[in-house]
Protein backbone atom coordinates (compact mmCIF):
# COMPACT_ATOMS: atom_id res chain seq x y z
CA UNK A 1 0.00 0.00 0.00
CA UNK A 2 2.86 2.38 0.81
CA UNK A 3 3.70 2.69 -2.89
CA UNK A 4 0.21 2.80 -4.45
CA UNK A 5 -0.81 6.31 -3.35
CA UNK A 6 0.67 9.48 -4.81
CA UNK A 7 2.19 11.23 -1.80
CA UNK A 8 2.35 15.02 -1.65
CA UNK A 9 5.07 15.13 1.01
CA UNK A 10 8.24 13.23 1.75
CA UNK A 11 7.59 13.69 5.45
CA UNK A 12 5.26 15.42 7.91
CA UNK A 13 6.35 16.46 11.40
CA UNK A 14 3.34 15.74 13.64
CA UNK A 15 3.30 17.66 16.92
CA UNK A 16 5.55 20.32 15.42
CA UNK A 17 4.49 23.08 17.80
CA UNK A 18 5.41 21.05 20.88
CA UNK A 19 8.66 21.71 22.69
CA UNK A 20 10.64 18.89 21.08
CA UNK A 21 8.72 19.23 17.81
CA UNK A 22 10.07 22.76 17.39
CA UNK A 23 13.65 21.49 17.40
CA UNK A 24 12.77 18.64 15.04
CA UNK A 25 11.28 21.16 12.58
CA UNK A 26 14.48 23.22 12.71
CA UNK A 27 16.59 20.12 12.08
CA UNK A 28 14.42 19.03 9.15
CA UNK A 29 14.75 22.52 7.68
CA UNK A 30 18.54 22.45 7.92
CA UNK A 31 19.04 18.93 6.59
CA UNK A 32 16.55 19.01 3.70
CA UNK A 33 16.96 22.56 2.43
CA UNK A 34 19.29 21.52 -0.39
CA UNK A 35 17.56 18.23 -1.26
CA UNK A 36 15.87 18.30 -4.67
CA UNK A 37 12.13 17.59 -4.88
CA UNK A 38 11.85 17.28 -1.10
CA UNK A 39 8.50 18.68 0.03
CA UNK A 40 7.54 18.49 3.69
CA UNK A 41 4.90 19.81 6.04
CA UNK A 42 4.13 20.23 9.72
CA UNK A 43 0.98 19.10 11.50
CA UNK A 44 -0.83 19.61 14.80
CA UNK A 45 -4.01 20.88 16.41
CA UNK A 46 -3.49 24.63 16.47
CA UNK A 47 -2.88 26.49 13.21
CA UNK A 48 -1.61 29.67 14.89
CA UNK A 49 0.94 27.74 16.96
CA UNK A 50 2.08 25.83 13.89
CA UNK A 51 2.62 29.06 11.95
CA UNK A 52 4.59 30.47 14.87
CA UNK A 53 6.66 27.29 14.89
CA UNK A 54 7.65 27.88 11.27
CA UNK A 55 8.40 31.54 11.93
CA UNK A 56 10.68 30.67 14.82
CA UNK A 57 12.38 27.89 12.85
CA UNK A 58 12.98 30.30 9.99
CA UNK A 59 14.52 32.86 12.35
CA UNK A 60 16.78 30.28 13.98
CA UNK A 61 17.95 28.60 10.78
CA UNK A 62 17.88 31.56 8.42
CA UNK A 63 15.95 29.41 5.94
CA UNK A 64 12.81 30.60 4.17
CA UNK A 65 10.08 28.15 5.24
CA UNK A 66 7.13 29.92 3.65
CA UNK A 67 6.62 26.97 1.28
CA UNK A 68 6.20 24.48 4.14
CA UNK A 69 2.53 23.56 4.44
CA UNK A 70 0.55 23.45 7.68
CA UNK A 71 -1.80 20.50 8.26
CA UNK A 72 -4.46 20.43 10.97
CA UNK A 73 -4.56 17.01 12.62
CA UNK A 74 -5.67 15.86 16.07
CA UNK A 75 -5.12 12.44 17.64
CA UNK A 76 -8.78 12.44 18.70
CA UNK A 77 -9.98 12.67 15.08
CA UNK A 78 -9.23 9.57 12.97
CA UNK A 79 -10.31 11.29 9.76
CA UNK A 80 -7.75 14.08 10.19
CA UNK A 81 -5.05 11.52 10.99
CA UNK A 82 -6.01 9.45 7.96
CA UNK A 83 -5.80 12.47 5.66
CA UNK A 84 -2.39 13.36 7.09
CA UNK A 85 -1.06 9.82 6.68
CA UNK A 86 -2.32 9.58 3.09
CA UNK A 87 -0.54 12.80 2.18
CA UNK A 88 2.98 11.71 3.12
CA UNK A 89 5.53 8.94 2.78
CA UNK A 90 6.59 9.30 6.42
CA UNK A 91 5.19 10.73 9.67
CA UNK A 92 7.64 11.95 12.31
CA UNK A 93 5.53 11.63 15.44
CA UNK A 94 6.54 14.00 18.25
CA UNK A 95 3.27 13.82 20.24
CA UNK A 96 3.58 12.26 23.69
CA UNK A 97 3.05 10.75 26.14
CA UNK A 98 2.78 8.01 23.54
CA UNK A 99 0.86 5.78 25.94
CA UNK A 100 -2.13 8.08 25.48
CA UNK A 101 -1.58 9.69 22.09
CA UNK A 102 0.60 7.34 20.06
CA UNK A 103 -1.58 4.44 18.96
CA UNK A 104 -4.07 6.43 16.80
CA UNK A 105 -1.15 7.82 14.79
CA UNK A 106 0.41 4.39 14.30
CA UNK A 107 -3.01 3.03 13.32
CA UNK A 108 -3.51 5.79 10.74
CA UNK A 109 -0.06 5.19 9.25
CA UNK A 110 -0.51 1.43 8.98
CA UNK A 111 -4.01 1.80 7.51
CA UNK A 112 -2.91 4.39 4.96
CA UNK A 113 0.53 3.15 3.96
CA UNK A 114 2.70 5.82 5.57
CA UNK A 115 5.90 4.99 7.44
CA UNK A 116 6.11 6.11 11.08
CA UNK A 117 9.07 7.16 13.21
CA UNK A 118 8.79 8.32 16.83
CA UNK A 119 11.06 9.42 19.66
CA UNK A 120 9.26 7.39 22.32
CA UNK A 121 11.11 6.31 25.45
CA UNK A 122 8.20 4.32 26.90
CA UNK A 123 8.86 0.55 26.82
CA UNK A 124 5.19 -0.39 27.19
CA UNK A 125 4.15 1.61 24.13
CA UNK A 126 7.04 0.38 22.01
CA UNK A 127 6.40 -3.27 22.79
CA UNK A 128 2.61 -2.90 22.62
CA UNK A 129 2.79 -1.42 19.12
CA UNK A 130 4.94 -4.34 17.98
CA UNK A 131 2.47 -6.84 19.40
CA UNK A 132 -0.55 -5.09 17.91
CA UNK A 133 0.65 -3.83 14.52
CA UNK A 134 3.72 -5.80 13.39
CA UNK A 135 1.87 -8.16 11.06
CA UNK A 136 -0.45 -5.47 9.67
CA UNK A 137 2.47 -3.09 9.07
CA UNK A 138 4.40 -5.77 7.20
CA UNK A 139 1.35 -6.57 5.06
CA UNK A 140 0.92 -2.86 4.26
CA UNK A 141 4.59 -2.34 3.42
CA UNK A 142 4.91 0.12 6.30
CA UNK A 143 7.87 0.55 8.65
CA UNK A 144 6.96 1.65 12.18
CA UNK A 145 10.29 2.40 13.86
CA UNK A 146 10.18 3.42 17.51
CA UNK A 147 12.62 5.10 19.90
CA UNK A 148 14.51 7.00 17.18
CA UNK A 149 15.75 9.74 19.46
CA UNK A 150 18.12 9.78 22.42
CA UNK A 151 15.88 6.94 23.52
CA UNK A 152 17.33 4.65 22.28
CA UNK A 153 19.47 4.92 19.15
CA UNK A 154 22.67 5.79 21.09
CA UNK A 155 22.37 2.65 23.21
CA UNK A 156 21.27 0.42 20.32
CA UNK A 157 23.97 1.65 17.96
CA UNK A 158 26.77 1.88 20.50
CA UNK A 159 26.25 -1.82 21.22
CA UNK A 160 26.46 -2.49 17.47
CA UNK A 161 29.57 -0.27 17.15
CA UNK A 162 31.14 -2.20 20.01
CA UNK A 163 30.30 -5.51 18.32
CA UNK A 164 31.94 -4.32 15.10
CA UNK A 165 35.12 -3.27 16.91
CA UNK A 166 35.33 -6.23 19.29
CA UNK A 167 38.36 -8.46 18.51
CA UNK A 168 36.58 -11.77 19.00
CA UNK A 169 33.16 -13.05 20.11
CA UNK A 170 31.25 -10.43 22.08
CA UNK A 171 29.17 -11.75 24.98
CA UNK A 172 28.27 -8.92 27.40
CA UNK A 173 28.02 -5.13 27.29
CA UNK A 174 27.25 -2.66 30.06
CA UNK A 175 26.58 0.99 29.28
CA UNK A 176 26.95 3.93 31.66
CA UNK A 177 25.22 7.16 30.72
CA UNK A 178 26.45 10.54 31.93
CA UNK A 179 24.63 13.83 31.31
CA UNK A 180 26.83 16.90 31.49
CA UNK A 181 25.50 20.43 31.99
CA UNK A 182 27.08 23.73 31.05
CA UNK A 183 27.44 26.94 33.04
CA UNK A 184 23.73 27.75 32.62
CA UNK A 185 22.63 24.52 34.29
CA UNK A 186 19.96 22.20 32.94
CA UNK A 187 16.23 21.60 32.85
CA UNK A 188 13.73 19.63 30.80
CA UNK A 189 10.27 20.02 29.37
CA UNK A 190 7.34 18.47 31.24
CA UNK A 191 6.58 16.01 28.43
CA UNK A 192 9.36 13.72 29.68
CA UNK A 193 8.08 14.16 33.24
CA UNK A 194 4.57 13.08 32.25
CA UNK A 195 5.85 10.02 30.41
CA UNK A 196 7.91 8.98 33.44
CA UNK A 197 4.96 9.42 35.80
CA UNK A 198 2.68 7.17 33.82
CA UNK A 199 5.47 4.70 33.16
CA UNK A 200 5.86 4.19 36.91
CA UNK A 201 2.12 4.31 37.53
CA UNK A 202 1.37 1.52 35.07
CA UNK A 203 4.55 -0.53 35.38
CA UNK A 204 2.46 -3.67 35.84
CA UNK A 205 1.07 -3.22 32.33
CA UNK A 206 4.50 -3.90 30.83
CA UNK A 207 4.91 -7.14 32.78
CA UNK A 208 1.43 -8.26 31.70
CA UNK A 209 2.13 -7.36 28.07
CA UNK A 210 5.29 -9.44 28.07
CA UNK A 211 3.51 -12.34 29.76
CA UNK A 212 0.79 -12.32 27.11
CA UNK A 213 3.25 -12.00 24.20
CA UNK A 214 5.93 -14.48 25.11
CA UNK A 215 8.48 -15.26 22.44
CA UNK A 216 10.76 -18.22 22.13
CA UNK A 217 13.61 -17.53 24.56
CA UNK A 218 17.02 -16.63 23.25
CA UNK A 219 19.93 -19.04 23.76
CA UNK A 220 21.61 -18.82 27.15
CA UNK A 221 25.29 -18.02 27.07
CA UNK A 222 27.91 -18.23 29.78
CA UNK A 223 29.05 -16.43 31.67
CA UNK A 224 25.72 -14.74 32.27
CA UNK A 225 25.81 -10.96 32.57
CA UNK A 226 26.14 -10.13 36.25
CA UNK A 227 23.07 -8.49 37.76
CA UNK A 228 24.27 -5.45 39.64
CA UNK A 229 22.62 -3.96 42.75
CA UNK A 230 20.27 -0.98 42.55
CA UNK A 231 23.23 1.32 43.20
CA UNK A 232 26.99 0.78 43.28
CA UNK A 233 30.36 2.47 42.81
CA UNK A 234 32.10 1.80 39.48
CA UNK A 235 35.85 1.40 39.82
CA UNK A 236 36.18 1.76 36.05
CA UNK A 237 34.45 5.15 35.96
CA UNK A 238 35.14 6.27 39.52
CA UNK A 239 31.46 7.25 39.72
CA UNK A 240 28.34 6.15 41.53
CA UNK A 241 25.83 4.34 39.36
CA UNK A 242 22.19 3.25 39.35
CA UNK A 243 20.18 1.15 36.95
CA UNK A 244 18.94 3.22 34.03
CA UNK A 245 15.10 3.24 34.12
CA UNK A 246 14.54 4.25 30.48
CA UNK A 247 13.83 2.28 27.33
CA UNK A 248 17.43 1.35 26.43
CA UNK A 249 17.38 -2.18 27.86
CA UNK A 250 14.04 -2.96 26.23
CA UNK A 251 15.08 -1.60 22.85
CA UNK A 252 18.50 -3.26 22.79
CA UNK A 253 16.96 -6.57 23.84
CA UNK A 254 14.41 -6.38 21.03
CA UNK A 255 17.06 -5.48 18.45
CA UNK A 256 19.32 -8.32 19.57
CA UNK A 257 16.38 -10.72 19.43
CA UNK A 258 15.48 -9.59 15.90
CA UNK A 259 19.04 -9.87 14.62
CA UNK A 260 19.37 -13.36 16.10
CA UNK A 261 16.08 -14.64 14.70
CA UNK A 262 16.44 -13.04 11.27
CA UNK A 263 20.20 -13.03 10.66
CA UNK A 264 21.51 -15.66 13.02
CA UNK A 265 23.65 -13.06 14.82
CA UNK A 266 24.76 -14.03 18.31
CA UNK A 267 22.68 -11.98 20.77
CA UNK A 268 24.59 -9.72 23.16
CA UNK A 269 23.70 -9.59 26.84
CA UNK A 270 23.18 -5.96 27.86
CA UNK A 271 22.77 -3.87 31.00
CA UNK A 272 22.11 -0.11 31.18
CA UNK A 273 23.17 2.21 33.99
CA UNK A 274 23.24 5.91 34.81
CA UNK A 275 26.25 7.49 36.50
CA UNK A 276 26.65 10.52 38.77
CA UNK A 277 29.78 12.20 40.06
CA UNK A 278 29.21 12.28 43.82
CA UNK A 279 27.68 10.33 46.68
CA UNK A 280 25.47 13.34 47.46
CA UNK A 281 24.06 13.24 43.93
CA UNK A 282 23.44 9.53 44.30
CA UNK A 283 21.56 10.01 47.58
CA UNK A 284 19.41 12.75 46.03
CA UNK A 285 18.72 10.55 43.02
CA UNK A 286 17.72 7.53 45.11
CA UNK A 287 15.58 9.51 47.55
CA UNK A 288 13.90 11.46 44.76
CA UNK A 289 13.30 8.28 42.80
CA UNK A 290 11.70 6.52 45.75
CA UNK A 291 9.37 9.43 46.48
CA UNK A 292 8.55 9.85 42.80
CA UNK A 293 7.83 6.15 42.30
CA UNK A 294 5.60 5.98 45.36
CA UNK A 295 3.64 9.12 44.46
CA UNK A 296 3.17 7.97 40.86
CA UNK A 297 1.32 4.83 41.98
CA UNK A 298 -1.61 6.57 43.65
CA UNK A 299 -4.07 8.80 41.83
CA UNK A 300 -4.15 11.66 44.36
CA UNK A 301 -0.37 11.99 44.69
CA UNK A 302 0.08 11.30 40.97
CA UNK A 303 -2.12 14.31 40.23
CA UNK A 304 0.12 16.40 42.47
CA UNK A 305 3.14 15.36 40.40
CA UNK A 306 1.28 16.27 37.22
CA UNK A 307 0.09 19.62 38.56
CA UNK A 308 3.34 20.80 40.15
CA UNK A 309 6.20 19.38 38.07
CA UNK A 310 8.68 22.13 38.87
CA UNK A 311 8.16 21.81 42.63
CA UNK A 312 8.41 18.03 42.83
CA UNK A 313 11.35 17.84 40.42
CA UNK A 314 13.17 20.62 42.27
CA UNK A 315 13.08 22.80 39.17
CA UNK A 316 14.36 20.17 36.74
CA UNK A 317 11.09 19.94 34.76
CA UNK A 318 8.88 22.85 33.74
CA UNK A 319 6.50 24.05 31.04
CA UNK A 320 9.24 26.32 29.69
CA UNK A 321 11.84 23.58 29.37
CA UNK A 322 15.53 24.40 28.96
CA UNK A 323 16.73 27.60 27.37
CA UNK A 324 18.71 27.44 24.14
CA UNK A 325 21.77 28.50 26.14
CA UNK A 326 21.30 25.52 28.44
CA UNK A 327 20.89 23.18 25.47
CA UNK A 328 23.97 24.57 23.73
CA UNK A 329 26.07 24.10 26.88
CA UNK A 330 25.06 20.51 27.64
CA UNK A 331 26.47 17.21 26.35
CA UNK A 332 26.07 13.50 26.95
CA UNK A 333 28.44 10.58 26.98
CA UNK A 334 27.92 6.85 27.31
CA UNK A 335 30.77 4.52 28.21
CA UNK A 336 30.43 0.86 27.29
CA UNK A 337 32.39 -1.99 28.81
CA UNK A 338 32.37 -5.17 26.77
CA UNK A 339 33.64 -8.67 27.51
CA UNK A 340 33.87 -11.80 25.41
CA UNK A 341 36.13 -14.43 23.92
CA UNK A 342 39.12 -14.37 21.60
CA UNK A 343 37.91 -17.44 19.69
CA UNK A 344 35.51 -20.40 19.77
CA UNK A 345 37.83 -22.46 21.96
CA UNK A 346 37.86 -19.69 24.56
CA UNK A 347 34.08 -19.47 24.31
CA UNK A 348 33.77 -23.16 25.18
CA UNK A 349 35.66 -22.50 28.40
CA UNK A 350 33.01 -20.02 29.49
CA UNK A 351 35.68 -17.59 30.74
CA UNK A 352 36.06 -14.13 29.21
CA UNK A 353 39.56 -13.42 27.93
CA UNK A 354 38.95 -10.21 25.90
CA UNK A 355 37.73 -6.80 27.03
CA UNK A 356 36.92 -3.60 25.14
CA UNK A 357 35.74 -0.16 26.20
CA UNK A 358 33.95 2.18 23.80
CA UNK A 359 32.21 5.52 24.06
CA UNK A 360 29.48 7.44 22.31
CA UNK A 361 29.18 11.17 22.97
CA UNK A 362 27.26 14.07 21.56
CA UNK A 363 25.33 17.27 22.20
CA UNK A 364 22.55 17.73 24.74
CA UNK A 365 20.42 14.60 24.82
CA UNK A 366 16.77 15.64 24.69
CA UNK A 367 16.56 18.62 22.34
CA UNK A 368 19.83 18.59 20.37
CA UNK A 369 20.78 14.93 19.90
CA UNK A 370 17.18 13.71 19.62
CA UNK A 371 16.25 15.90 16.61
CA UNK A 372 19.53 15.01 14.90
CA UNK A 373 18.92 11.29 15.37
CA UNK A 374 15.26 11.43 14.38
CA UNK A 375 15.92 13.35 11.18
CA UNK A 376 18.85 11.15 10.16
CA UNK A 377 16.70 8.08 10.76
CA UNK A 378 13.98 9.65 8.61
CA UNK A 379 16.35 10.44 5.74
CA UNK A 380 17.84 6.96 5.95
CA UNK A 381 14.40 5.38 5.66
CA UNK A 382 13.40 7.58 2.75
CA UNK A 383 16.68 7.21 0.84
CA UNK A 384 17.66 3.62 1.68
CA UNK A 385 14.36 1.80 2.12
CA UNK A 386 15.58 -1.12 0.00
CA UNK A 387 18.21 -1.81 2.68
CA UNK A 388 15.64 -2.22 5.45
CA UNK A 389 14.61 -5.78 6.38
CA UNK A 390 11.59 -7.38 4.76
CA UNK A 391 8.78 -5.24 3.43
CA UNK A 392 7.74 -3.54 6.67
CA UNK A 393 6.89 -4.14 10.32
CA UNK A 394 7.24 -2.63 13.79
CA UNK A 395 10.94 -2.52 14.60
CA UNK A 396 13.48 -0.95 16.96
CA UNK A 397 16.16 1.23 15.40
CA UNK A 398 19.10 -1.15 14.97
CA UNK A 399 16.84 -3.94 13.74
CA UNK A 400 15.53 -1.60 11.05
CA UNK A 401 18.72 0.20 10.06
CA UNK A 402 21.53 -2.33 10.60
CA UNK A 403 22.20 -2.64 6.84
CA UNK A 404 22.01 1.10 6.13
CA UNK A 405 24.41 4.04 6.51
CA UNK A 406 22.70 5.42 9.63
CA UNK A 407 25.80 4.94 11.80
CA UNK A 408 27.98 6.99 9.46
CA UNK A 409 25.24 9.60 9.11
CA UNK A 410 25.16 10.01 12.87
CA UNK A 411 28.93 10.31 12.99
CA UNK A 412 28.80 13.07 10.37
CA UNK A 413 26.14 14.95 12.35
CA UNK A 414 27.64 15.41 15.79
CA UNK A 415 27.63 11.99 17.42
CA UNK A 416 31.04 10.45 18.12
CA UNK A 417 31.67 6.70 18.43
CA UNK A 418 35.13 5.66 19.59
CA UNK A 419 37.20 2.86 21.11
CA UNK A 420 38.75 4.06 24.35
CA UNK A 421 40.44 0.95 25.71
CA UNK A 422 41.12 -2.61 24.60
CA UNK A 423 42.56 -5.63 26.37
URJOJO-V115472 format. One record per residue. RES is the residue in one small letter. OMEGA is omega in radians with two decimals (* if undefined). BURIAL is + if it has 9 or more other C-alpha atoms within 8 Angstrom, else -. D_CENTER is the distance of its C-alpha to the mean C-alpha in whole Angstrom. Layout:
# URJOJO-V115472
RES/OMEGA/BURIAL/D_CENTER + RES/OMEGA/BURIAL/D_CENTER
This chain:
# URJOJO-V115472
x/-3.04/+/27 + x/-3.06/+/24 + x/-3.05/-/27 + x/-3.13/-/30 + x/3.07/-/29 + x/-3.07/-/30 + x/3.13/+/27 + x/-3.01/-/27 + x/2.97/+/24 + x/3.08/+/22 + x/3.04/+/19 + x/3.05/+/19 + x/-3.14/+/16 + x/-3.02/+/16 + x/-3.03/+/16 + x/-3.07/+/17 + x/3.03/+/20 + x/-3.04/+/17 + x/3.13/-/16 + x/3.14/+/13 + x/3.12/+/14 + x/-3.13/+/17 + x/3.08/+/15 + x/3.11/+/14 + x/3.13/+/17 + x/3.14/+/19 + x/3.07/+/16 + x/-3.14/+/17 + x/-3.09/+/21 + x/-3.01/+/21 + x/-3.12/-/20 + x/-3.04/-/22 + x/-3.09/-/25 + x/-3.13/-/27 + x/-3.13/-/25 + x/3.04/-/28 + x/3.13/-/28 + x/-3.13/-/25 + x/-3.12/+/25 + x/-3.08/+/22 + x/3.03/+/22 + x/-3.06/+/21 + x/3.11/+/21 + x/-3.03/+/21 + x/-2.94/-/24 + x/-3.07/-/26 + x/-3.13/+/28 + x/3.14/-/29 + x/3.13/-/26 + x/3.10/+/24 + x/3.09/+/27 + x/3.08/+/27 + x/3.13/+/23 + x/3.11/+/24 + x/3.14/+/27 + x/3.13/-/25 + x/3.12/+/23 + x/3.12/+/26 + x/-3.09/-/28 + x/-3.04/-/25 + x/-3.06/+/24 + x/-3.11/-/28 + x/3.09/+/27 + x/-3.11/-/29 + x/-3.11/+/27 + x/-3.14/-/30 + x/3.14/-/30 + x/-3.09/+/26 + x/3.08/-/27 + x/-3.14/+/26 + x/3.08/+/25 + x/-3.14/+/26 + x/-3.10/+/24 + x/-3.12/+/23 + x/-3.14/+/21 + x/-3.10/-/24 + x/-3.10/-/26 + x/-3.12/+/26 + x/3.09/-/28 + x/-3.14/+/26 + x/3.12/+/23 + x/3.12/+/25 + x/3.13/-/26 + x/-3.10/+/23 + x/3.14/+/22 + x/-3.05/+/25 + x/-2.95/+/25 + x/3.05/+/22 + x/-2.99/+/21 + x/3.02/+/17 + x/2.97/+/16 + x/-2.99/+/13 + x/-3.12/+/12 + x/-3.04/+/11 + x/3.08/+/14 + x/-0.04/+/13 + x/-3.06/+/13 + x/3.09/+/12 + x/-3.08/+/15 + x/-2.99/-/17 + x/-3.01/+/17 + x/-3.00/+/14 + x/3.11/+/17 + x/3.14/+/19 + x/3.08/+/17 + x/3.13/+/16 + x/-3.13/+/20 + x/-3.14/+/21 + x/-3.13/+/19 + x/-3.12/+/20 + x/-3.02/-/24 + x/2.99/+/24 + x/3.10/+/23 + x/3.07/+/20 + x/-3.05/+/17 + x/3.04/+/13 + x/3.09/+/10 + x/3.11/+/8 + x/-3.08/+/5 + x/3.01/+/6 + x/-3.07/+/6 + x/-3.06/+/9 + x/-3.11/+/10 + x/-3.12/+/13 + x/-3.09/+/12 + x/-3.12/+/10 + x/3.10/+/13 + x/3.14/+/16 + x/3.09/+/15 + x/-3.12/+/15 + x/-3.03/-/18 + x/-2.94/-/20 + x/-3.01/+/19 + x/-3.11/+/18 + x/-3.13/-/22 + x/3.13/+/23 + x/3.13/+/20 + x/3.12/+/21 + x/-3.13/+/25 + x/-3.09/+/24 + x/-3.06/+/22 + x/3.01/+/19 + x/3.03/+/16 + x/-3.00/+/13 + x/-3.05/+/10 + x/3.03/+/7 + x/-3.14/+/3 + x/3.01/+/4 + x/3.06/+/4 + x/2.82/+/5 + x/-0.10/+/3 + x/3.12/+/3 + x/3.12/+/6 + x/3.12/+/8 + x/-3.09/+/9 + x/-3.06/+/9 + x/3.08/+/11 + x/3.03/+/13 + x/3.11/+/14 + x/3.10/+/15 + x/3.13/+/17 + x/3.09/+/19 + x/-3.12/-/20 + x/-3.08/-/21 + x/-3.03/-/23 + x/-3.09/+/24 + x/-3.12/-/28 + x/-3.10/+/29 + x/-3.08/+/27 + x/-3.11/+/24 + x/-3.07/+/24 + x/3.06/+/22 + x/2.99/+/19 + x/3.11/+/18 + x/-3.11/+/15 + x/-3.09/+/16 + x/3.04/+/14 + x/3.09/+/16 + x/-3.04/+/16 + x/-3.12/-/19 + x/3.09/+/20 + x/-3.10/+/23 + x/-3.10/-/27 + x/-3.14/-/26 + x/-3.09/-/23 + x/2.99/+/20 + x/-3.12/+/19 + x/3.11/+/16 + x/-3.03/+/16 + x/3.12/+/17 + x/3.11/-/14 + x/3.10/+/12 + x/3.14/+/16 + x/-3.14/+/16 + x/3.13/+/13 + x/3.13/-/14 + x/-3.08/+/18 + x/3.03/+/17 + x/3.09/+/15 + x/-3.07/+/18 + x/-3.05/+/21 + x/-3.12/+/20 + x/-3.13/-/19 + x/-3.14/-/22 + x/-3.13/-/20 + x/3.12/+/18 + x/3.13/-/20 + x/3.11/-/23 + x/-3.13/+/20 + x/3.10/-/20 + x/-3.09/-/24 + x/-3.12/-/24 + x/-3.11/-/22 + x/3.06/-/23 + x/3.08/-/23 + x/-3.07/-/25 + x/3.08/-/24 + x/3.09/-/24 + x/3.10/-/26 + x/-3.12/-/27 + x/3.09/-/28 + x/-0.07/-/29 + x/3.11/-/29 + x/3.12/-/26 + x/-3.09/-/24 + x/3.07/-/25 + x/-3.08/-/24 + x/3.11/-/24 + x/-3.08/-/25 + x/3.05/-/23 + x/-3.09/+/24 + x/3.08/+/26 + x/3.14/-/27 + x/3.08/+/26 + x/-3.13/-/29 + x/-3.10/-/27 + x/-3.00/-/25 + x/3.12/-/27 + x/3.01/+/25 + x/-3.03/+/24 + x/3.02/+/21 + x/3.07/+/20 + x/-3.14/+/17 + x/-3.02/-/14 + x/-3.05/-/13 + x/-3.02/+/10 + x/-2.98/+/8 + x/-3.10/+/8 + x/3.13/+/11 + x/-3.08/-/11 + x/-3.14/+/8 + x/3.12/+/11 + x/3.14/+/14 + x/3.10/+/13 + x/3.14/+/13 + x/3.10/+/16 + x/3.14/+/18 + x/-3.10/+/17 + x/3.09/+/18 + x/-3.04/+/21 + x/-3.06/-/22 + x/-3.12/-/22 + x/-3.13/-/23 + x/-3.11/-/25 + x/-3.13/-/23 + x/-3.12/-/23 + x/-3.11/+/20 + x/3.05/+/19 + x/-2.96/+/19 + x/3.01/+/17 + x/-3.07/+/16 + x/-3.10/+/14 + x/3.11/+/16 + x/-3.06/+/16 + x/3.07/+/19 + x/-2.97/+/21 + x/-3.00/-/25 + x/3.08/-/27 + x/3.12/-/29 + x/3.11/-/29 + x/3.11/+/25 + x/-3.14/+/25 + x/3.11/-/27 + x/-3.13/-/26 + x/-3.13/-/22 + x/-3.13/-/24 + x/3.13/-/26 + x/3.13/-/24 + x/3.11/-/22 + x/3.13/-/25 + x/3.14/-/26 + x/-3.11/+/23 + x/3.13/+/22 + x/-3.12/-/26 + x/-3.10/+/26 + x/-3.05/+/23 + x/-3.07/+/25 + x/-2.98/+/28 + x/-3.08/-/28 + x/-3.12/-/30 + x/3.07/+/28 + x/3.11/+/25 + x/3.06/-/26 + x/3.09/-/27 + x/-3.12/+/24 + x/-3.06/+/23 + x/-3.05/-/26 + x/-3.08/-/26 + x/-3.09/+/23 + x/-3.12/+/24 + x/-3.04/-/27 + x/3.07/-/25 + x/-3.13/-/22 + x/3.05/-/25 + x/-3.09/+/24 + x/-3.11/+/20 + x/-3.14/+/19 + x/3.07/+/21 + x/-3.05/-/22 + x/-3.09/-/22 + x/-3.12/+/19 + x/3.02/+/19 + x/3.10/-/22 + x/3.09/-/21 + x/3.10/-/23 + x/3.13/+/21 + x/-3.11/+/18 + x/-3.07/+/20 + x/-3.04/+/21 + x/3.08/+/18 + x/2.98/+/17 + x/2.98/+/14 + x/3.11/+/15 + x/3.10/+/15 + x/-3.14/+/18 + x/3.12/+/18 + x/-3.02/+/21 + x/3.08/+/22 + x/3.14/+/25 + x/-2.97/+/27 + x/-3.13/+/30 + x/-3.13/+/32 + x/-3.08/-/34 + x/3.10/-/34 + x/3.10/-/37 + x/3.13/+/35 + x/3.13/+/33 + x/-3.14/-/36 + x/-3.14/-/37 + x/-3.14/-/33 + x/3.12/+/33 + x/3.07/+/31 + x/3.10/+/33 + x/3.08/+/30 + x/3.10/+/27 + x/3.05/+/25 + x/3.13/+/23 + x/-3.13/+/20 + x/2.89/+/18 + x/3.12/+/15 + x/-3.12/+/15 + x/-3.11/+/15 + x/-3.13/+/15 + x/-2.90/+/14 + x/-2.91/+/10 + x/-2.96/+/10 + x/3.02/+/12 + x/3.14/+/13 + x/-3.09/+/10 + x/3.08/+/8 + x/3.11/+/10 + x/-3.08/+/12 + x/-3.10/+/9 + x/-3.10/+/8 + x/3.09/+/12 + x/3.05/+/13 + x/3.13/+/11 + x/-3.12/+/13 + x/3.09/-/16 + x/3.13/+/16 + x/-3.08/+/16 + x/-3.04/+/19 + x/-3.07/-/21 + x/-3.06/+/20 + x/-3.13/-/20 + x/-3.14/-/23 + x/3.09/-/21 + x/-3.05/+/18 + x/3.07/-/19 + x/-3.14/-/22 + x/-3.11/+/22 + x/-3.14/+/19 + x/3.11/+/17 + x/-2.95/+/14 + x/2.89/+/12 + x/-2.97/+/9 + x/-3.08/+/8 + x/3.10/+/11 + x/-3.12/+/13 + x/-2.90/+/13 + x/-3.01/+/14 + x/-3.13/-/16 + x/-3.12/-/19 + x/3.13/+/18 + x/-3.07/-/18 + x/-3.13/+/14 + x/-3.14/-/15 + x/3.08/-/18 + x/3.11/+/16 + x/-3.14/+/14 + x/3.12/+/17 + x/-3.06/-/19 + x/2.92/-/17 + x/3.07/-/17 + x/-3.07/+/14 + x/3.04/+/17 + x/-3.08/+/17 + x/2.98/-/21 + x/-3.11/+/23 + x/3.14/-/24 + x/3.07/-/27 + x/-3.13/-/28 + x/*/-/31
